[in-house]
């Protein structure tokens, strides 16, 4: 997970719908969780001080 670091399996969260190269791996809680998820209150995102572009940048850095 690009937010909490949980190991897979992960959901693909599309930053821009339909652009598959702008997707970040998220665990179920950081993706769809009502409290922590990007589609919810974003609590974990706020704690980690992340937005979608920072999470994408961290993901790309981890791949190189």
N, CA, C and O atoms as a Tripos MOL2 file, in Angstrom:
@<TRIPOS>MOLECULE
protein
  256   255    64     0     0
PROTEIN
NO_CHARGES

@<TRIPOS>ATOM
      1 N           0.8480   -1.1840    0.0000 N.3       1 UNK1
      2 CA          0.0000    0.0000    0.0000 C.3       1 UNK1
      3 C           0.8900    1.2440    0.0000 C.2       1 UNK1
      4 O           1.8300    1.3430    0.7890 O.2       1 UNK1
      5 N           0.5900    2.1770   -0.8800 N.am      2 UNK2
      6 CA          1.3800    3.4070   -0.9990 C.3       2 UNK2
      7 C           1.2040    4.3330    0.2010 C.2       2 UNK2
      8 O           1.9720    5.2800    0.3670 O.2       2 UNK2
      9 N           0.2030    4.0690    1.0390 N.am      3 UNK3
     10 CA         -0.0430    4.9380    2.1890 C.3       3 UNK3
     11 C           0.5010    4.3200    3.4720 C.2       3 UNK3
     12 O           1.3290    4.9300    4.1470 O.2       3 UNK3
     13 N           0.0480    3.1260    3.8140 N.am      4 UNK4
     14 CA          0.4220    2.5260    5.0990 C.3       4 UNK4
     15 C           1.5310    1.4860    4.9940 C.2       4 UNK4
     16 O           2.0720    1.0560    6.0120 O.2       4 UNK4
     17 N           1.8790    1.0750    3.7680 N.am      5 UNK5
     18 CA          2.9580    0.1120    3.5830 C.3       5 UNK5
     19 C           2.5590   -1.3430    3.7000 C.2       5 UNK5
     20 O           3.4230   -2.2190    3.6570 O.2       5 UNK5
     21 N           1.2670   -1.6290    3.8480 N.am      6 UNK6
     22 CA          0.8090   -3.0170    3.9350 C.3       6 UNK6
     23 C           1.1610   -3.7690    2.6520 C.2       6 UNK6
     24 O           1.0990   -3.2150    1.5550 O.2       6 UNK6
     25 N           1.5320   -5.0450    2.8120 N.am      7 UNK7
     26 CA          1.8480   -5.8660    1.6400 C.3       7 UNK7
     27 C           0.5530   -6.2980    0.9480 C.2       7 UNK7
     28 O          -0.5150   -6.2960    1.5600 O.2       7 UNK7
     29 N           0.6550   -6.6670   -0.3260 N.am      8 UNK8
     30 CA         -0.4940   -7.0180   -1.1490 C.3       8 UNK8
     31 C          -1.3040   -8.1780   -0.6020 C.2       8 UNK8
     32 O          -0.9150   -8.8140    0.3780 O.2       8 UNK8
     33 N          -2.4130   -8.4430   -1.2290 N.am      9 UNK9
     34 CA         -2.8660   -7.8400   -2.4780 C.3       9 UNK9
     35 C          -3.3570   -6.4110   -2.2740 C.2       9 UNK9
     36 O          -3.7650   -6.0160   -1.1820 O.2       9 UNK9
     37 N          -3.3030   -5.6590   -3.3560 N.am     10 UNK10
     38 CA         -3.6890   -4.2510   -3.3180 C.3      10 UNK10
     39 C          -4.7560   -3.9520   -4.3540 C.2      10 UNK10
     40 O          -4.8890   -4.6580   -5.3540 O.2      10 UNK10
     41 N          -5.5150   -2.8930   -4.1010 N.am     11 UNK11
     42 CA         -6.4260   -2.3390   -5.1000 C.3      11 UNK11
     43 C          -5.6360   -1.3370   -5.9350 C.2      11 UNK11
     44 O          -4.6600   -0.7610   -5.4530 O.2      11 UNK11
     45 N          -6.0430   -1.1290   -7.1590 N.am     12 UNK12
     46 CA         -5.4720   -0.0750   -7.9910 C.3      12 UNK12
     47 C          -6.3930    1.1400   -7.8940 C.2      12 UNK12
     48 O          -7.5340    1.1010   -8.3540 O.2      12 UNK12
     49 N          -5.8920    2.2130   -7.2970 N.am     13 UNK13
     50 CA         -6.6610    3.4520   -7.2270 C.3      13 UNK13
     51 C          -6.2130    4.3390   -8.3760 C.2      13 UNK13
     52 O          -5.0450    4.7190   -8.4580 O.2      13 UNK13
     53 N          -7.1450    4.6670   -9.2640 N.am     14 UNK14
     54 CA         -6.8340    5.5090  -10.4230 C.3      14 UNK14
     55 C          -6.9790    6.9770  -10.0350 C.2      14 UNK14
     56 O          -8.0580    7.4230   -9.6430 O.2      14 UNK14
     57 N          -5.8930    7.7130  -10.1490 N.am     15 UNK15
     58 CA         -5.9170    9.1420   -9.8410 C.3      15 UNK15
     59 C          -6.8120    9.8610  -10.8450 C.2      15 UNK15
     60 O          -7.6300   10.7020  -10.4720 O.2      15 UNK15
     61 N          -6.6480    9.5230  -12.1160 N.am     16 UNK16
     62 CA         -7.5240   10.0140  -13.1770 C.3      16 UNK16
     63 C          -8.1800    8.7860  -13.7900 C.2      16 UNK16
     64 O          -7.5010    7.9280  -14.3550 O.2      16 UNK16
     65 N          -9.4940    8.7040  -13.6790 N.am     17 UNK17
     66 CA        -10.2240    7.5280  -14.1480 C.3      17 UNK17
     67 C          -9.9010    7.2380  -15.6050 C.2      17 UNK17
     68 O          -9.9820    8.1270  -16.4520 O.2      17 UNK17
     69 N          -9.5360    5.9990  -15.8980 N.am     18 UNK18
     70 CA         -9.2490    5.5640  -17.2560 C.3      18 UNK18
     71 C          -7.7910    5.6870  -17.6560 C.2      18 UNK18
     72 O          -7.3950    5.1110  -18.6690 O.2      18 UNK18
     73 N          -6.9740    6.4140  -16.9010 N.am     19 UNK19
     74 CA         -5.5490    6.5220  -17.1980 C.3      19 UNK19
     75 C          -4.8130    5.5490  -16.2880 C.2      19 UNK19
     76 O          -4.4860    5.8680  -15.1450 O.2      19 UNK19
     77 N          -4.5620    4.3670  -16.8140 N.am     20 UNK20
     78 CA         -4.0290    3.2760  -16.0030 C.3      20 UNK20
     79 C          -2.6000    3.5240  -15.5290 C.2      20 UNK20
     80 O          -2.1590    2.9100  -14.5580 O.2      20 UNK20
     81 N          -1.8750    4.4090  -16.1940 N.am     21 UNK21
     82 CA         -0.5130    4.7120  -15.7420 C.3      21 UNK21
     83 C          -0.5260    5.6790  -14.5560 C.2      21 UNK21
     84 O           0.5180    5.9300  -13.9560 O.2      21 UNK21
     85 N          -1.6820    6.2150  -14.2190 N.am     22 UNK22
     86 CA         -1.8270    7.0770  -13.0440 C.3      22 UNK22
     87 C          -2.6220    6.3380  -11.9670 C.2      22 UNK22
     88 O          -3.6660    6.8020  -11.5090 O.2      22 UNK22
     89 N          -2.1010    5.1830  -11.5800 N.am     23 UNK23
     90 CA         -2.7470    4.3630  -10.5560 C.3      23 UNK23
     91 C          -1.7570    4.0640   -9.4420 C.2      23 UNK23
     92 O          -0.5630    3.8950   -9.6870 O.2      23 UNK23
     93 N          -2.2610    4.0000   -8.2240 N.am     24 UNK24
     94 CA         -1.4130    3.6930   -7.0730 C.3      24 UNK24
     95 C          -1.9820    2.4830   -6.3400 C.2      24 UNK24
     96 O          -3.1990    2.3070   -6.2810 O.2      24 UNK24
     97 N          -1.0960    1.6400   -5.7750 N.am     25 UNK25
     98 CA         -1.5580    0.4650   -5.0370 C.3      25 UNK25
     99 C          -2.0020    0.8610   -3.6260 C.2      25 UNK25
    100 O          -1.2590    1.5220   -2.9000 O.2      25 UNK25
    101 N          -3.1950    0.4610   -3.2500 N.am     26 UNK26
    102 CA         -3.7300    0.7560   -1.9230 C.3      26 UNK26
    103 C          -4.3530   -0.4920   -1.3230 C.2      26 UNK26
    104 O          -4.9990   -1.2700   -2.0250 O.2      26 UNK26
    105 N          -4.1580   -0.6850   -0.0090 N.am     27 UNK27
    106 CA         -4.8680   -1.7590    0.6730 C.3      27 UNK27
    107 C          -6.3500   -1.3830    0.7320 C.2      27 UNK27
    108 O          -6.7120   -0.2340    0.4790 O.2      27 UNK27
    109 N          -7.1940   -2.3420    1.0630 N.am     28 UNK28
    110 CA         -8.6470   -2.0840    1.1090 C.3      28 UNK28
    111 C          -8.9890   -0.9280    2.0560 C.2      28 UNK28
    112 O          -9.8450   -0.1020    1.7380 O.2      28 UNK28
    113 N          -8.3240   -0.8650    3.2200 N.am     29 UNK29
    114 CA         -8.6510    0.1650    4.1980 C.3      29 UNK29
    115 C          -8.2630    1.5600    3.7130 C.2      29 UNK29
    116 O          -9.0400    2.5030    3.8630 O.2      29 UNK29
    117 N          -7.0750    1.7020    3.1370 N.am     30 UNK30
    118 CA         -6.6340    3.0160    2.6530 C.3      30 UNK30
    119 C          -7.3450    3.4190    1.3610 C.2      30 UNK30
    120 O          -7.3350    4.5880    0.9780 O.2      30 UNK30
    121 N          -7.9640    2.4370    0.6910 N.am     31 UNK31
    122 CA         -8.7080    2.7450   -0.5300 C.3      31 UNK31
    123 C         -10.1860    3.0060   -0.2450 C.2      31 UNK31
    124 O         -10.7150    4.0600   -0.6000 O.2      31 UNK31
    125 N         -10.8440    2.0500    0.3930 N.am     32 UNK32
    126 CA        -12.2980    2.1310    0.5350 C.3      32 UNK32
    127 C         -12.7770    2.2350    1.9740 C.2      32 UNK32
    128 O         -13.9840    2.2800    2.2120 O.2      32 UNK32
    129 N         -11.8700    2.2750    2.9330 N.am     33 UNK33
    130 CA        -12.2730    2.3600    4.3340 C.3      33 UNK33
    131 C         -12.9950    3.6680    4.6350 C.2      33 UNK33
    132 O         -12.5810    4.7300    4.1700 O.2      33 UNK33
    133 N         -14.0620    3.5940    5.4020 N.am     34 UNK34
    134 CA        -14.8590    4.7990    5.6710 C.3      34 UNK34
    135 C         -14.0710    5.8290    6.4790 C.2      34 UNK34
    136 O         -14.2930    7.0310    6.3280 O.2      34 UNK34
    137 N         -13.1600    5.3750    7.3280 N.am     35 UNK35
    138 CA        -12.3570    6.3210    8.1230 C.3      35 UNK35
    139 C         -11.0210    6.6390    7.4580 C.2      35 UNK35
    140 O         -10.6650    7.8090    7.3190 O.2      35 UNK35
    141 N         -10.2780    5.6100    7.0440 N.am     36 UNK36
    142 CA         -8.9280    5.8130    6.5120 C.3      36 UNK36
    143 C          -8.8630    6.0140    5.0080 C.2      36 UNK36
    144 O          -7.8930    6.5810    4.5040 O.2      36 UNK36
    145 N          -9.8640    5.5660    4.2920 N.am     37 UNK37
    146 CA         -9.7900    5.4980    2.8340 C.3      37 UNK37
    147 C          -9.8450    6.8230    2.1060 C.2      37 UNK37
    148 O         -10.3770    7.8160    2.6040 O.2      37 UNK37
    149 N          -9.2740    6.8070    0.9040 N.am     38 UNK38
    150 CA         -9.2870    7.9820    0.0240 C.3      38 UNK38
    151 C         -10.7190    8.3590   -0.3460 C.2      38 UNK38
    152 O         -11.0060    9.5260   -0.6140 O.2      38 UNK38
    153 N         -11.6180    7.3720   -0.3620 N.am     39 UNK39
    154 CA        -13.0230    7.6380   -0.6700 C.3      39 UNK39
    155 C         -13.8430    7.8700    0.6020 C.2      39 UNK39
    156 O         -15.0720    7.9270    0.5500 O.2      39 UNK39
    157 N         -13.1710    8.0020    1.7250 N.am     40 UNK40
    158 CA        -13.8250    8.2430    3.0120 C.3      40 UNK40
    159 C         -13.2780    9.5000    3.6600 C.2      40 UNK40
    160 O         -13.1470   10.5380    3.0110 O.2      40 UNK40
    161 N         -12.9580    9.4040    4.9460 N.am     41 UNK41
    162 CA        -12.4790   10.5640    5.6960 C.3      41 UNK41
    163 C         -10.9930   10.8530    5.4960 C.2      41 UNK41
    164 O         -10.5210   11.9150    5.9020 O.2      41 UNK41
    165 N         -10.2520    9.9430    4.8850 N.am     42 UNK42
    166 CA         -8.8230   10.1060    4.5830 C.3      42 UNK42
    167 C          -7.9530   10.2640    5.8320 C.2      42 UNK42
    168 O          -6.9260   10.9420    5.7830 O.2      42 UNK42
    169 N          -8.3460    9.6540    6.9370 N.am     43 UNK43
    170 CA         -7.6000    9.8080    8.1880 C.3      43 UNK43
    171 C          -6.1480    9.3630    8.0450 C.2      43 UNK43
    172 O          -5.2380   10.0850    8.4520 O.2      43 UNK43
    173 N          -5.9200    8.1750    7.4680 N.am     44 UNK44
    174 CA         -4.5460    7.6800    7.3170 C.3      44 UNK44
    175 C          -3.7570    8.5660    6.3550 C.2      44 UNK44
    176 O          -2.5700    8.8140    6.5690 O.2      44 UNK44
    177 N          -4.4050    9.0360    5.3100 N.am     45 UNK45
    178 CA         -3.7530    9.9320    4.3590 C.3      45 UNK45
    179 C          -3.2810   11.2050    5.0670 C.2      45 UNK45
    180 O          -2.1740   11.6860    4.8260 O.2      45 UNK45
    181 N          -4.1340   11.7410    5.9390 N.am     46 UNK46
    182 CA         -3.7850   12.9620    6.6720 C.3      46 UNK46
    183 C          -2.6520   12.7180    7.6640 C.2      46 UNK46
    184 O          -1.7580   13.5530    7.7990 O.2      46 UNK46
    185 N          -2.6810   11.5850    8.3560 N.am     47 UNK47
    186 CA         -1.6190   11.2520    9.3110 C.3      47 UNK47
    187 C          -0.2770   11.1430    8.5770 C.2      47 UNK47
    188 O           0.7420   11.6260    9.0690 O.2      47 UNK47
    189 N          -0.2800   10.5160    7.4150 N.am     48 UNK48
    190 CA          0.9510   10.3250    6.6510 C.3      48 UNK48
    191 C           1.3040   11.5560    5.8040 C.2      48 UNK48
    192 O           2.3520   11.5880    5.1590 O.2      48 UNK48
    193 N           0.4390   12.5510    5.8090 N.am     49 UNK49
    194 CA          0.6240   13.7940    5.0330 C.3      49 UNK49
    195 C           0.8310   13.5060    3.5460 C.2      49 UNK49
    196 O           1.7690   13.9990    2.9190 O.2      49 UNK49
    197 N          -0.0700   12.6970    3.0100 N.am     50 UNK50
    198 CA          0.0030   12.2980    1.6130 C.3      50 UNK50
    199 C          -1.2100   12.7900    0.8430 C.2      50 UNK50
    200 O          -2.3080   12.9150    1.3860 O.2      50 UNK50
    201 N          -0.9870   13.0640   -0.4200 N.am     51 UNK51
    202 CA         -2.0770   13.2280   -1.3720 C.3      51 UNK51
    203 C          -1.8070   12.2160   -2.4940 C.2      51 UNK51
    204 O          -0.8160   11.4880   -2.4350 O.2      51 UNK51
    205 N          -2.6500   12.1620   -3.4870 N.am     52 UNK52
    206 CA         -2.5070   11.1400   -4.5250 C.3      52 UNK52
    207 C          -1.1890   11.2590   -5.2850 C.2      52 UNK52
    208 O          -0.5540   10.2460   -5.5780 O.2      52 UNK52
    209 N          -0.7720   12.4730   -5.6050 N.am     53 UNK53
    210 CA          0.4600   12.6480   -6.3720 C.3      53 UNK53
    211 C           1.6970   12.2750   -5.5580 C.2      53 UNK53
    212 O           2.6400   11.7070   -6.1090 O.2      53 UNK53
    213 N           1.7170   12.5780   -4.2700 N.am     54 UNK54
    214 CA          2.8400   12.1710   -3.4230 C.3      54 UNK54
    215 C           2.8880   10.6570   -3.3030 C.2      54 UNK54
    216 O           3.9690   10.0700   -3.3130 O.2      54 UNK54
    217 N           1.7230   10.0160   -3.1880 N.am     55 UNK55
    218 CA          1.6740    8.5560   -3.1110 C.3      55 UNK55
    219 C           2.1620    7.9380   -4.4160 C.2      55 UNK55
    220 O           2.8620    6.9270   -4.3940 O.2      55 UNK55
    221 N           1.8020    8.5310   -5.5510 N.am     56 UNK56
    222 CA          2.2880    8.0460   -6.8450 C.3      56 UNK56
    223 C           3.7990    8.2170   -6.9300 C.2      56 UNK56
    224 O           4.4950    7.3110   -7.3900 O.2      56 UNK56
    225 N           4.3130    9.3490   -6.4990 N.am     57 UNK57
    226 CA          5.7520    9.5870   -6.5230 C.3      57 UNK57
    227 C           6.4880    8.5610   -5.6550 C.2      57 UNK57
    228 O           7.5240    8.0380   -6.0650 O.2      57 UNK57
    229 N           5.9640    8.2690   -4.4610 N.am     58 UNK58
    230 CA          6.5710    7.2720   -3.5820 C.3      58 UNK58
    231 C           6.5480    5.8830   -4.2200 C.2      58 UNK58
    232 O           7.5030    5.1180   -4.0860 O.2      58 UNK58
    233 N           5.4540    5.5610   -4.9140 N.am     59 UNK59
    234 CA          5.3420    4.2680   -5.5860 C.3      59 UNK59
    235 C           6.3830    4.1470   -6.6940 C.2      59 UNK59
    236 O           7.0480    3.1180   -6.8200 O.2      59 UNK59
    237 N           6.5200    5.1970   -7.4910 N.am     60 UNK60
    238 CA          7.5050    5.1710   -8.5770 C.3      60 UNK60
    239 C           8.9270    5.0820   -8.0330 C.2      60 UNK60
    240 O           9.7650    4.3860   -8.6050 O.2      60 UNK60
    241 N           9.2000    5.7710   -6.9500 N.am     61 UNK61
    242 CA         10.5220    5.7120   -6.3270 C.3      61 UNK61
    243 C          10.8390    4.3040   -5.8250 C.2      61 UNK61
    244 O          11.9750    3.8410   -5.9260 O.2      61 UNK61
    245 N           9.8320    3.6360   -5.2860 N.am     62 UNK62
    246 CA         10.0380    2.2810   -4.7890 C.3      62 UNK62
    247 C          10.2980    1.2790   -5.9140 C.2      62 UNK62
    248 O          10.9260    0.2450   -5.6900 O.2      62 UNK62
    249 N           9.8250    1.5770   -7.0980 N.am     63 UNK63
    250 CA         10.0080    0.6800   -8.2370 C.3      63 UNK63
    251 C          11.3630    0.8210   -8.9060 C.2      63 UNK63
    252 O          11.7770   -0.0600   -9.6600 O.2      63 UNK63
    253 N          12.0550    1.9150   -8.6430 N.am     64 UNK64
    254 CA         13.3450    2.1410   -9.3240 C.3      64 UNK64
    255 C          14.5080    1.8010   -8.4270 C.2      64 UNK64
    256 O          15.6610    1.9310   -8.8360 O.2      64 UNK64
@<TRIPOS>BOND
     1     1     2 1
     2     2     3 1
     3     3     4 2
     4     3     5 am
     5     5     6 1
     6     6     7 1
     7     7     8 2
     8     7     9 am
     9     9    10 1
    10    10    11 1
    11    11    12 2
    12    11    13 am
    13    13    14 1
    14    14    15 1
    15    15    16 2
    16    15    17 am
    17    17    18 1
    18    18    19 1
    19    19    20 2
    20    19    21 am
    21    21    22 1
    22    22    23 1
    23    23    24 2
    24    23    25 am
    25    25    26 1
    26    26    27 1
    27    27    28 2
    28    27    29 am
    29    29    30 1
    30    30    31 1
    31    31    32 2
    32    31    33 am
    33    33    34 1
    34    34    35 1
    35    35    36 2
    36    35    37 am
    37    37    38 1
    38    38    39 1
    39    39    40 2
    40    39    41 am
    41    41    42 1
    42    42    43 1
    43    43    44 2
    44    43    45 am
    45    45    46 1
    46    46    47 1
    47    47    48 2
    48    47    49 am
    49    49    50 1
    50    50    51 1
    51    51    52 2
    52    51    53 am
    53    53    54 1
    54    54    55 1
    55    55    56 2
    56    55    57 am
    57    57    58 1
    58    58    59 1
    59    59    60 2
    60    59    61 am
    61    61    62 1
    62    62    63 1
    63    63    64 2
    64    63    65 am
    65    65    66 1
    66    66    67 1
    67    67    68 2
    68    67    69 am
    69    69    70 1
    70    70    71 1
    71    71    72 2
    72    71    73 am
    73    73    74 1
    74    74    75 1
    75    75    76 2
    76    75    77 am
    77    77    78 1
    78    78    79 1
    79    79    80 2
    80    79    81 am
    81    81    82 1
    82    82    83 1
    83    83    84 2
    84    83    85 am
    85    85    86 1
    86    86    87 1
    87    87    88 2
    88    87    89 am
    89    89    90 1
    90    90    91 1
    91    91    92 2
    92    91    93 am
    93    93    94 1
    94    94    95 1
    95    95    96 2
    96    95    97 am
    97    97    98 1
    98    98    99 1
    99    99   100 2
   100    99   101 am
   101   101   102 1
   102   102   103 1
   103   103   104 2
   104   103   105 am
   105   105   106 1
   106   106   107 1
   107   107   108 2
   108   107   109 am
   109   109   110 1
   110   110   111 1
   111   111   112 2
   112   111   113 am
   113   113   114 1
   114   114   115 1
   115   115   116 2
   116   115   117 am
   117   117   118 1
   118   118   119 1
   119   119   120 2
   120   119   121 am
   121   121   122 1
   122   122   123 1
   123   123   124 2
   124   123   125 am
   125   125   126 1
   126   126   127 1
   127   127   128 2
   128   127   129 am
   129   129   130 1
   130   130   131 1
   131   131   132 2
   132   131   133 am
   133   133   134 1
   134   134   135 1
   135   135   136 2
   136   135   137 am
   137   137   138 1
   138   138   139 1
   139   139   140 2
   140   139   141 am
   141   141   142 1
   142   142   143 1
   143   143   144 2
   144   143   145 am
   145   145   146 1
   146   146   147 1
   147   147   148 2
   148   147   149 am
   149   149   150 1
   150   150   151 1
   151   151   152 2
   152   151   153 am
   153   153   154 1
   154   154   155 1
   155   155   156 2
   156   155   157 am
   157   157   158 1
   158   158   159 1
   159   159   160 2
   160   159   161 am
   161   161   162 1
   162   162   163 1
   163   163   164 2
   164   163   165 am
   165   165   166 1
   166   166   167 1
   167   167   168 2
   168   167   169 am
   169   169   170 1
   170   170   171 1
   171   171   172 2
   172   171   173 am
   173   173   174 1
   174   174   175 1
   175   175   176 2
   176   175   177 am
   177   177   178 1
   178   178   179 1
   179   179   180 2
   180   179   181 am
   181   181   182 1
   182   182   183 1
   183   183   184 2
   184   183   185 am
   185   185   186 1
   186   186   187 1
   187   187   188 2
   188   187   189 am
   189   189   190 1
   190   190   191 1
   191   191   192 2
   192   191   193 am
   193   193   194 1
   194   194   195 1
   195   195   196 2
   196   195   197 am
   197   197   198 1
   198   198   199 1
   199   199   200 2
   200   199   201 am
   201   201   202 1
   202   202   203 1
   203   203   204 2
   204   203   205 am
   205   205   206 1
   206   206   207 1
   207   207   208 2
   208   207   209 am
   209   209   210 1
   210   210   211 1
   211   211   212 2
   212   211   213 am
   213   213   214 1
   214   214   215 1
   215   215   216 2
   216   215   217 am
   217   217   218 1
   218   218   219 1
   219   219   220 2
   220   219   221 am
   221   221   222 1
   222   222   223 1
   223   223   224 2
   224   223   225 am
   225   225   226 1
   226   226   227 1
   227   227   228 2
   228   227   229 am
   229   229   230 1
   230   230   231 1
   231   231   232 2
   232   231   233 am
   233   233   234 1
   234   234   235 1
   235   235   236 2
   236   235   237 am
   237   237   238 1
   238   238   239 1
   239   239   240 2
   240   239   241 am
   241   241   242 1
   242   242   243 1
   243   243   244 2
   244   243   245 am
   245   245   246 1
   246   246   247 1
   247   247   248 2
   248   247   249 am
   249   249   250 1
   250   250   251 1
   251   251   252 2
   252   251   253 am
   253   253   254 1
   254   254   255 1
   255   255   256 2
@<TRIPOS>SUBSTRUCTURE
     1 UNK1         2 RESIDUE 1 A UNK
     2 UNK2         6 RESIDUE 1 A UNK
     3 UNK3        10 RESIDUE 1 A UNK
     4 UNK4        14 RESIDUE 1 A UNK
     5 UNK5        18 RESIDUE 1 A UNK
     6 UNK6        22 RESIDUE 1 A UNK
     7 UNK7        26 RESIDUE 1 A UNK
     8 UNK8        30 RESIDUE 1 A UNK
     9 UNK9        34 RESIDUE 1 A UNK
    10 UNK10       38 RESIDUE 1 A UNK
    11 UNK11       42 RESIDUE 1 A UNK
    12 UNK12       46 RESIDUE 1 A UNK
    13 UNK13       50 RESIDUE 1 A UNK
    14 UNK14       54 RESIDUE 1 A UNK
    15 UNK15       58 RESIDUE 1 A UNK
    16 UNK16       62 RESIDUE 1 A UNK
    17 UNK17       66 RESIDUE 1 A UNK
    18 UNK18       70 RESIDUE 1 A UNK
    19 UNK19       74 RESIDUE 1 A UNK
    20 UNK20       78 RESIDUE 1 A UNK
    21 UNK21       82 RESIDUE 1 A UNK
    22 UNK22       86 RESIDUE 1 A UNK
    23 UNK23       90 RESIDUE 1 A UNK
    24 UNK24       94 RESIDUE 1 A UNK
    25 UNK25       98 RESIDUE 1 A UNK
    26 UNK26      102 RESIDUE 1 A UNK
    27 UNK27      106 RESIDUE 1 A UNK
    28 UNK28      110 RESIDUE 1 A UNK
    29 UNK29      114 RESIDUE 1 A UNK
    30 UNK30      118 RESIDUE 1 A UNK
    31 UNK31      122 RESIDUE 1 A UNK
    32 UNK32      126 RESIDUE 1 A UNK
    33 UNK33      130 RESIDUE 1 A UNK
    34 UNK34      134 RESIDUE 1 A UNK
    35 UNK35      138 RESIDUE 1 A UNK
    36 UNK36      142 RESIDUE 1 A UNK
    37 UNK37      146 RESIDUE 1 A UNK
    38 UNK38      150 RESIDUE 1 A UNK
    39 UNK39      154 RESIDUE 1 A UNK
    40 UNK40      158 RESIDUE 1 A UNK
    41 UNK41      162 RESIDUE 1 A UNK
    42 UNK42      166 RESIDUE 1 A UNK
    43 UNK43      170 RESIDUE 1 A UNK
    44 UNK44      174 RESIDUE 1 A UNK
    45 UNK45      178 RESIDUE 1 A UNK
    46 UNK46      182 RESIDUE 1 A UNK
    47 UNK47      186 RESIDUE 1 A UNK
    48 UNK48      190 RESIDUE 1 A UNK
    49 UNK49      194 RESIDUE 1 A UNK
    50 UNK50      198 RESIDUE 1 A UNK
    51 UNK51      202 RESIDUE 1 A UNK
    52 UNK52      206 RESIDUE 1 A UNK
    53 UNK53      210 RESIDUE 1 A UNK
    54 UNK54      214 RESIDUE 1 A UNK
    55 UNK55      218 RESIDUE 1 A UNK
    56 UNK56      222 RESIDUE 1 A UNK
    57 UNK57      226 RESIDUE 1 A UNK
    58 UNK58      230 RESIDUE 1 A UNK
    59 UNK59      234 RESIDUE 1 A UNK
    60 UNK60      238 RESIDUE 1 A UNK
    61 UNK61      242 RESIDUE 1 A UNK
    62 UNK62      246 RESIDUE 1 A UNK
    63 UNK63      250 RESIDUE 1 A UNK
    64 UNK64      254 RESIDUE 1 A UNK
